[in-house]
Amino acid sequence: ESFLPSLPRSRSGSSGQQTPTSQKSGFSPTFITRHRPVPDHLKELCFEALLGSLRRLFHGVESLSLPGEEKKEDAQESTETTSPASKGLREAKNHKRLLHHAARLFNEKSKKGFQYLVDHGILPNPVTPHSVAAFLRTSLVVGLDKAAVGQYLGEIGKDAAKAEKPPPVWELDWFHKEVLTMYCSSFGFENQSLLDSLRMFLAAFRLPGEAQMIDRILQGFSESVGRVCEESMNGSLKLFSSD
């Protein structure tokens, strides 16, 4: 049976009148004409869902091997050491493994994840707001929790002058503010409506429960989207004022 919506059959069909083709096939004309281009925020959601499904599908596959296969793989890798392609593949595999572990540490406590990334050379030393924003924006596919991302984005950070000992740079107040600015600017809000931009933004993380954190995050979003969306002075609709 078809799962598509169908119009009710005409009662006059038995009296000799022909049933319209759309009714015979089970397709509704209104159903066909309702199709429209998919918004960007829905594309991003579908892309994240696909990546998440693939990640769960291949989770733990690398650890599955028959007895004796590990030795064969080690011997094969030792014979392919001089191959640039195999070397690049091993480096990419190791980099992904490090990102997986860093994501798990970040989900527990953000400073553990950042310290691990710095120790293994994934983040530059000294750490920059741009590198942290890029990690938060692109590492959902390796297991970064959306709630942990929102928690870090909403934190106000520490004041270095009031701290007993110098905290890591990623815990300072000015660093948190710049990371939020860089994170918001990484979205493609250009030529998007304000509503679609908000949907795209909120699909990338989960808002924390504290009102002050939500206010800081939405303030950073408004400053970023207010310059480039369709309703801005630089957009096509020009509904916002210049100030």
C-alpha positions in Angstrom: 0.0 0.0 0.0 1.1 3.5 -0.7 2.1 5.7 2.2 1.5 8.9 0.2 -1.6 10.9 0.9 -4.5 10.2 -1.5 -7.7 12.0 -2.3 -11.0 10.3 -1.7 -12.5 8.4 -4.6 -15.2 10.2 -6.5 -18.7 8.8 -5.8 -19.7 9.5 -9.4 -17.1 7.0 -10.8 -19.7 4.3 -10.9 -22.1 6.5 -13.0 -19.7 6.5 -16.0 -17.6 9.6 -15.2 -13.8 9.0 -15.3 -11.8 9.4 -12.2 -9.0 12.0 -12.5 -5.5 10.7 -13.1 -4.2 12.2 -9.9 -6.8 10.3 -7.9 -6.2 7.0 -9.7 -2.5 7.2 -8.9 -3.0 8.2 -5.3 -1.1 11.5 -5.5 -2.6 14.7 -4.3 -2.0 17.8 -6.5 -1.6 19.9 -3.4 1.0 17.4 -2.1 3.0 17.8 -5.2 2.9 21.6 -5.3 4.0 21.9 -1.6 7.6 21.0 -2.3 10.1 23.8 -1.8 13.9 24.2 -1.4 15.3 22.7 1.8 16.6 25.4 4.2 20.2 25.4 5.1 19.6 24.6 8.8 17.7 21.4 7.8 20.5 20.4 5.5 23.0 20.8 8.3 20.8 18.7 10.6 20.5 16.0 8.0 24.2 16.0 7.5 24.9 15.7 11.2 22.4 12.9 11.5 24.1 11.0 8.6 27.5 11.5 10.2 26.2 10.3 13.5 24.7 7.2 12.0 27.9 6.4 10.2 29.9 6.9 13.4 27.7 4.5 15.3 27.7 2.0 12.5 31.5 1.8 12.4 32.0 2.2 16.2 34.4 -0.5 17.4 35.0 -2.0 14.0 38.8 -1.3 14.3 38.9 -3.5 17.5 37.3 -6.5 15.8 39.8 -8.9 14.3 40.2 -12.6 14.0 43.1 -14.4 15.9 46.3 -13.8 14.1 45.1 -10.9 12.0 46.7 -8.3 14.3 50.2 -9.8 13.6 49.5 -9.8 9.9 48.4 -6.2 10.0 51.5 -5.2 12.0 53.7 -7.0 9.5 51.9 -5.4 6.6 52.3 -1.9 8.2 56.0 -2.5 8.7 56.4 -3.4 5.0 54.5 -0.3 3.9 56.4 2.2 6.1 58.1 3.8 3.1 54.8 4.3 1.3 53.6 8.0 1.6 50.0 7.0 1.1 50.1 4.4 4.0 52.0 6.9 6.2 49.4 9.6 5.6 46.6 7.1 6.3 48.1 6.1 9.6 48.6 9.7 10.6 45.0 10.6 9.8 43.8 7.5 11.8 45.9 8.5 14.8 44.7 12.1 14.6 41.1 10.9 14.6 41.8 8.7 17.6 43.2 11.6 19.5 40.2 13.7 18.7 37.8 11.0 19.9 39.7 10.8 23.2 39.8 14.6 23.5 36.1 14.9 22.9 35.4 12.4 25.7 37.6 14.4 28.1 36.0 17.6 27.1 32.5 16.2 27.7 33.7 15.4 31.3 35.5 18.7 31.9 36.5 21.3 29.3 39.9 22.0 30.7 40.9 18.3 30.5 40.0 18.2 26.8 41.9 21.4 25.9 45.0 20.3 27.9 45.0 16.9 26.1 44.7 18.7 22.7 47.6 21.0 23.5 49.8 18.1 24.9 49.3 16.2 21.6 49.8 19.1 19.3 46.3 19.3 17.9 45.7 22.8 19.3 48.5 25.4 18.9 50.6 26.5 21.9 49.7 29.2 22.9 46.0 28.3 22.3 44.1 30.8 20.2 40.3 31.6 20.3 40.1 30.7 16.6 41.5 27.2 17.2 39.1 26.5 20.1 36.1 27.8 18.2 37.0 25.6 15.2 37.3 22.6 17.6 33.9 23.3 19.1 32.3 23.8 15.6 33.7 20.8 13.8 34.2 18.1 16.4 30.6 16.9 16.9 31.3 14.1 14.5 34.0 12.7 16.8 31.8 12.6 19.8 31.7 16.1 21.2 28.5 16.5 23.3 26.3 19.4 22.3 25.4 20.2 25.9 29.1 20.4 26.8 29.7 22.8 23.9 26.8 25.1 25.0 28.1 25.0 28.6 31.5 26.3 27.6 30.1 28.9 25.2 27.9 30.3 28.0 30.6 30.5 30.7 31.8 33.9 31.6 35.4 32.8 32.4 37.8 33.8 35.2 39.3 37.2 35.9 43.1 36.8 35.9 43.5 39.6 38.3 41.3 38.0 40.9 42.6 34.4 40.5 45.0 33.0 43.2 47.2 31.4 40.5 47.2 32.1 36.7 44.5 29.9 35.1 44.9 28.3 31.7 44.2 30.8 28.9 41.0 28.9 27.8 39.5 29.7 31.2 40.0 33.5 31.1 37.0 35.8 30.6 38.4 37.6 27.6 39.2 34.3 25.9 35.6 33.0 26.4 34.3 36.2 24.9 36.5 35.9 21.8 35.7 32.2 21.4 32.0 33.0 21.3 32.5 35.7 18.7 34.6 33.4 16.5 32.1 30.5 16.9 29.2 32.7 15.9 31.1 34.1 12.9 31.8 30.5 11.6 28.2 30.1 10.5 27.0 31.1 7.1 24.4 33.6 8.0 24.8 35.5 4.8 21.6 35.8 2.8 19.7 33.8 5.4 16.6 35.0 7.3 16.9 35.6 11.0 14.7 32.6 11.8 16.6 30.2 9.6 19.9 31.6 11.0 18.6 31.0 14.6 17.6 27.4 13.7 21.0 26.7 12.1 22.8 28.2 15.2 20.8 26.2 17.8 21.2 23.0 15.9 25.0 23.0 16.5 24.8 22.8 20.3 22.4 22.7 23.2 21.6 25.8 25.2 22.6 25.6 28.9 19.9 25.9 31.6 21.2 29.1 33.3 19.6 32.3 32.1 22.8 34.4 32.2 24.5 31.8 30.0 21.7 31.9 27.5 21.8 35.7 27.4 25.5 35.7 26.7 25.2 33.2 23.9 22.2 34.9 22.2 24.0 38.3 22.5 26.9 36.9 20.6 24.6 35.4 18.0 22.7 38.7 17.5 25.9 40.7 17.1 27.0 38.2 14.3 23.7 37.6 12.5 22.6 41.3 12.7 25.3 42.3 10.2 24.7 39.8 7.4 21.2 38.3 7.5 18.5 39.2 5.0 16.8 41.6 7.5 20.1 43.5 8.2 21.1 46.8 6.5 23.5 44.7 4.3 20.8 42.2 3.4 18.1 42.3 0.8 15.2 43.2 3.1 16.9 46.0 5.1 14.4 45.8 8.0 17.0 46.5 10.8 18.2 50.0 11.6 21.9 50.8 11.2 22.4 50.9 15.0 
